[in-house]
Amino acid sequence: MRISETITSLNILARNIWWTWNQDAREVFGELSSRTWQNVYHNPVAVLREISETELQTRLLDPNYFSKVNRVLVDFDNYMNPSDTWVSRQSSDLQGKSIAYFSAEFGLHETLPIAAGGLGVLAGDHIKSASDLGLEFNGITLFYREGYFQQSINQENWQTEYYNQLNPKNLPMDPVLNKQGEPLVCNVDIASDTVYFRSWRINVGRCPLYLLDTNLPENKPHYRDLTLRVYGGDSTTRIQQEILLGVGGVKLLRALEIQPSVFHMNEGHAAFLSFELIKEKLNDGQLFEAAMKATKKECIFTTHTPVPAGHDRFGSELVQYALNRYEKYLNLSHEELMGLGRLNPDDTGETFCMTVLALNTSRSANGVSELHGSVSREMWEDKFKLPKEEVPIGHITNGIHLLGWMSGPARDFWQPKLGDAGVFYEQVNTSEFWAKTEDPDFVSDEELWALRYRLRRGLIDFTRNKLIDIPKAREGDFISYDQLLDADTLTIGFARRFATYKRAPLIFDKLDKVVKLAKDSEKPVQFIFAGKAHPADDEGKRFIQKIAHLSKQSEMAGQLVFIENYDIEIGRMLVGGCDVWLNNPRRPMEASGTSGMKTAAHGGLNCSIMDGWWREVFDGVNGFSIGDDSHPDDIEEQDRIDSENLFRVLSEEVIPTFYNRDANGIPRAWIKKIRRAMATIAPRYNTWRMVQEYSQKYYIS
Ligand SMILES: *Cc1c(COP(=O)(O)O)cnc(C)c1O
């Protein structure tokens, strides 16, 4: 390839986030300028804007760099034009069928902060795997110009929020154009207004993700800001965003002449898409009953919320205001339309629930773990007026996109054991590969322990750098950053949204005892926390305050760190570097949980309440359980018992096993657990398995 062609191809590569799961591709950009790479948050598009044409041409005169770039470009070309895929080989029923997947958030990479938490990360991992497996798959979401908030912790240890404006020009996204080459503009009806939107496209490997954006001069100012923030604003903003997502998404697909055979609602936020699908059929002359039936055949729904209070609900007046045109389009009275979102359609006192609408307008519904499926069937008994066992809600347990979550050192560790990048790529999700990790001839205890050290050291370096990044933390500090954390110490991590049911500070219920554990001179323990509380969640913010305070102004200082501004990058570092991944939600509130799945390939061990995915995989060896597979109904009782059990498992199992070393300093029993965790978790709790299950169970109708 000539240099000019290579430059063109590099620009195309930068605009396809395939690089989020290809380390060689990331290195090609990172190498151009390591400082810029850090500053622009690992964003190839922004790196290429920084590097002049002359510099790039000249750098490509270096034969080593040139051949590395070309190897990546060949890999990318092979990825984009595969001779066969899982769909073509094993799921030919899906060939020619396209799926439209609607989600209010997508977590794809730290440079695109358009997710609030696990729901979005799951959506991002879903579309990446759909691309890998060869599905015809279209993602739909909104372009949040200010994304989700950035977190900083003030002098009072209180979370404050600020927002950065995203500039599409500097991001791996392209405007969606019409046939004339102008931005394609569509519209939706909200209240009595016509609201216009344009769209952006993110190339996720072979699959497009469309982001709807109302920031257009045609719109009244308040509609221009409709897509400003993820879950921003009040319930009026919320219902309007959801109309845009559902109805607007369908309209965009039609404008692009994409005719999905399945519309997949990821959580109830997208359920208004069914209104548009019904309307289309009424306009074609069908009667309501028939249109409803046909719409139901096209839609599937994944629910993520195990408690009634967690489901979006809108009052009658708000629905009437926001959807008055849809009452006319669907030829329904206001109460009839409300009825589509009510457990009891005739109960005029009941609000409109998006989950009920989704259940009413989809042919199948599923929870995201076995227990969550069961909890959901029970929760919706009244709606279906069926005994629990007959409620038509199944389950598919969540997963993670393994390659996307594998840190650089872990990839460098595993790939040579499998051969070249191509073989690695083919096998990294298989049980054949991960079963080998239980074989000491395939990987020795010493190698695994060295990997753990390498990853733990990487996390400590990263954490120290992060804290130096935050100027405020310097005032009144009393430990130097190089004394913060220790590379020989058992490192326990906790990072996720600070929703109160996740009980981040549970371990500190027994503060004196934990301080004693942490400070043990032979067997010390250190903790790293990170996470954001929703801006309106004061209790979540108090949890952060408590932990941030302890990290600075208690005996825990130096052995407890709170990293500000949790995001995908911090997540990736933590799940790789921590020895133990702590998860102590109130059971059964953690519908699935996914962060613990990310640790397995790195040799981390889970220590978790028996909720969501963990109770399915825990076998007594592959990690640690806090309590057993049950819980009391009383919440205070549960908090008390769980806190006891957490302390017990830490002091009696986790710490002794970690520090039980042989003459060579190797913790053999611990490493046995690591091997079992790898063999049982990595090949199953990934999104290849998950998307295959969605395909077989729900996408092929
Ligand atoms: C994986 C992940 C989550 C989900 O974590 P849970 O423990 O399942 O809540 C949330 N946020 C980020 C950034 C993640 O990477």
The ligand as an ORCA input file, in Angstrom:
! r2SCAN-3c Opt
* xyz 0 1
  C     -19.430     -2.892     33.867
  C     -19.747     -1.489     34.216
  C     -20.872     -1.185     34.994
  C     -21.787     -2.250     35.537
  O     -21.356     -2.601     36.828
  P     -22.323     -3.395     37.830
  O     -21.437     -3.879     38.896
  O     -22.973     -4.464     37.029
  O     -23.302     -2.393     38.307
  C     -21.115      0.140     35.294
  N     -20.334      1.133     34.832
  C     -19.237      0.872     34.095
  C     -18.395      2.011     33.622
  C     -18.922     -0.436     33.756
  O     -17.850     -0.664     33.007
*
